[in-house]
Amino acid sequence: MIQTPYLLFLGDAPDQLAAKVAQGIKDWRPDNAVGQFRMEGCNADLGLKDMDLAKAKAAGARTLVIGVANRGGVISQAWKKVLVQALEEGFDLASGLHNLLRDEPDLLAVAEACGQTLHDVRVPEVDYPIANGKRRTGKRVLAVGTDCSVGKMYTALALDAAMKKRGMASSFRATGQTGILITGDGVPLDAVVADFMAGSIEWLTPDNDPDHWDIIEGQGSLFHVSYSGVTLALIHGGQPDALILSHEPTRAHMRGLPEYDLPTLEALRDTALPLARVANPGCEVVGISINTHHMGAAEAERYLKETEDRMGLPTVDPFRQGADRLAEALASL
Amino acid sequence: MIQTPYLLFLGDAPDQLAAKVAQGIKDWRPDNAVGQFRMEGCNADLGLKDMDLAKAKAAGARTLVIGVANRGGVISQAWKKVLVQALEEGFDLASGLHNLLRDEPDLLAVAEACGQTLHDVRVPEVDYPIANGKRRTGKRVLAVGTDCSVGKMYTALALDAAMKKRGMASSFRATGQTGILITGDGVPLDAVVADFMAGSIEWLTPDNDPDHWDIIEGQGSLFHVSYSGVTLALIHGGQPDALILSHEPTRAHMRGLPEYDLPTLEALRDTALPLARVANPGCEVVGISINTHHMGAAEAERYLKETEDRMGLPTVDPFRQGADRLAEALASL
């Protein structure tokens, strides 16, 4: 559990895209972001107040979050100066970088000396149990995709926002590094040892109030041969009551697999639903989220309508339209 | 890769069942077993020559394999004396125990001093790649089960023996600790990090001669919610040309999951085959292996015939009948 709120470290981000983790935090959990810390040469700007460490501390920030992809996979000396000082000023550090904070001897030593915590959210910090498959109270929804990176996390976060707006009880449950940094908690599922994958998701989505919804962040795809096992563990550990099908219509092949075509939404439904019903016989597919980022407005509208008619399910682009109709579908379940 | 042949360490095994790893090595790779080492109080006997370390060394043994489940999860002082001496005499040690050899400071220190290797086969020793899904040359067969522990490893080993007897080119590819100790090599799949599961199986079953068969040891079950993700990674990483369905007919519920019924063989076929065809569109179900251990001879025969008629596939109990008919089915593929 990462202590909130955060000061978002943008470092020397070469452009706005390099700061997309910070952008996600600001967009989805603005209360978690008291300000941004930018170094000389930083070309990203979240529109938050620029703060130095002392100001951020005074504003209540407890963790400095590295919200930027670094250049060359190395934590530079220029960054180090800020990170060390942050530890000395009483901040924890949190990062989703491949190169771990804990592997930097200076950061490790200073953190220990100052009694501060280094959170490398790519690395599991919990001994997860083996899944026991027992039915849990409360409700769960999971987005499953025709491919990786088709907008499952965005769908889940938009759904969480739409449900809260309707007054429904919901929790976004992060299963990847960006989601974990956004919410401060979660399971880095792709780094969990095979035997404990499903158990980690049971742990993440425990018994809850009967009308509470866990919105579980999806990972991979049943049709992506590199990561399909992770997806099935998520389906069986999450035992969802509802599935949302996610798709990106303009993709020429499965991400990173030029020899593999994307499945149809029908194939995804017919594969995912019977597997989900092994763990939860009452599971239903309730809606479809389409990532129309690479389509014009008219083309997107046409595609959404055609898909909705064909599949007989509420079909939205949560980025263009929000996820109200998906929340509505869950409310009536 | 564990150096063969082995001296099989039975320690103070309370009964024959406790020595089942050693029994598996002796049954399936008799050439790997030059002798057995029994301590006072050992009640197991593999029918191999009893040897002390010097005799085994002279007979060519290179690794002392702990072929016995230890009591209480601790490597006892009585064992230690033998293990330390073995290292000093130039043996490597290999073990599938939960408590690792490398976590014993004395064994670690002596192994380092003597330049010998400690193999804990529960722990991956390779940095596996992420799966790339590219089609590989050679052929592959995988047993998938209605449940865990229904005889998939036994089926694979029996099939390997039957294929070799027919003069077919085949390799048993171990994916669990017992299989790894039997053959000296393999992937401890349940201990691999999620993102690398499918890649580890691609690594295990690389390009091969067009008529060579990799017989991949199955794990878990698509219907076992604790481990289904491991099974799907095996199917997509292995990209099998042929599946064998494995079943144990007398089981009242899924192993360790009292609330879960076993699926039918039809459900297993209809779930596993479409998923396998994502990675290998030519995949076929070629046969069925039934574990009739808990049935009388007549009942078993009836069950096998009824299943064969119903499913239209060669159906055998490899323990009672061998796997010749499964090998035949593969030969005609």
Contacts between the chains, C-beta under 8 A, distances in Angstrom:
chain1	res1	chain2	res2	distance
A	130	B	226	5.4
A	131	B	225	5.7
A	131	B	226	4.2
A	132	B	226	7.3
A	132	B	256	7.7
A	132	B	257	7.2
A	133	B	225	4.3
A	133	B	226	6.5
A	133	B	254	7.9
A	133	B	257	4.7
A	133	B	259	6.5
A	133	B	260	6.0
A	134	B	259	6.8
A	135	B	259	7.3
A	189	B	194	6.1
A	190	B	193	7.7
A	190	B	194	5.0
A	190	B	195	4.3
A	191	B	193	5.8
A	191	B	194	6.7
A	191	B	195	7.0
A	192	B	193	7.2
A	192	B	194	5.3
A	193	B	190	7.7
A	193	B	191	5.8
A	193	B	192	7.2
A	193	B	193	6.0
A	193	B	194	7.4
A	194	B	189	6.1
A	194	B	190	5.0
A	194	B	191	6.7
A	194	B	192	5.2
A	194	B	193	7.4
A	194	B	194	6.3
A	194	B	197	5.5
A	194	B	229	7.0
A	194	B	230	4.9
A	194	B	233	7.4
A	195	B	190	4.3
A	195	B	191	7.0
A	195	B	226	7.9
A	195	B	227	6.9
A	195	B	230	7.2
A	197	B	194	5.5
A	197	B	229	5.0
A	197	B	230	7.9
A	198	B	225	5.9
A	198	B	226	5.6
A	198	B	227	7.4
A	198	B	228	7.2
A	198	B	229	6.3
A	199	B	226	7.0
A	222	B	232	7.5
A	222	B	275	7.3
A	222	B	278	8.0
A	223	B	278	5.5
A	225	B	131	5.7
A	225	B	133	4.3
A	225	B	198	5.9
A	225	B	236	3.8
A	225	B	237	7.1
A	225	B	239	7.6
A	225	B	278	6.5
A	225	B	279	5.0
A	226	B	130	5.4
A	226	B	131	4.2
A	226	B	132	7.3
A	226	B	133	6.5
A	226	B	195	7.9
A	226	B	198	5.6
A	226	B	199	7.0
A	226	B	236	7.8
A	227	B	195	6.9
A	227	B	198	7.4
A	228	B	198	7.2
A	228	B	232	5.0
A	228	B	233	6.9
A	228	B	236	5.1
A	228	B	275	7.8
A	228	B	278	7.7
A	229	B	194	7.0
A	229	B	197	5.0
A	229	B	198	6.3
A	229	B	229	4.0
A	229	B	230	6.2
A	229	B	231	7.6
A	229	B	232	4.6
A	229	B	233	3.1
A	229	B	234	7.9
A	229	B	236	7.2
A	230	B	194	4.9
A	230	B	195	7.1
A	230	B	197	7.9
A	230	B	229	6.2
A	231	B	229	7.7
A	231	B	232	7.9
A	232	B	222	7.5
A	232	B	228	5.0
A	232	B	229	4.6
A	232	B	231	7.9
A	232	B	232	4.6
A	233	B	194	7.4
A	233	B	228	6.9
A	233	B	229	3.1
A	234	B	229	7.9
A	236	B	225	3.9
A	236	B	226	7.8
A	236	B	228	5.1
A	236	B	229	7.2
A	237	B	225	7.1
A	239	B	225	7.6
A	254	B	133	7.9
A	256	B	132	7.7
A	257	B	132	7.2
A	257	B	133	4.7
A	259	B	133	6.5
A	259	B	134	6.8
A	259	B	135	7.3
A	260	B	133	6.1
A	260	B	278	7.7
A	263	B	278	7.9
A	271	B	274	6.7
A	271	B	275	7.2
A	274	B	271	6.7
A	275	B	222	7.3
A	275	B	228	7.8
A	275	B	271	7.2
A	278	B	222	8.0
A	278	B	223	5.5
A	278	B	225	6.5
A	278	B	228	7.7
A	278	B	260	7.7
A	278	B	263	7.9
A	279	B	225	5.0
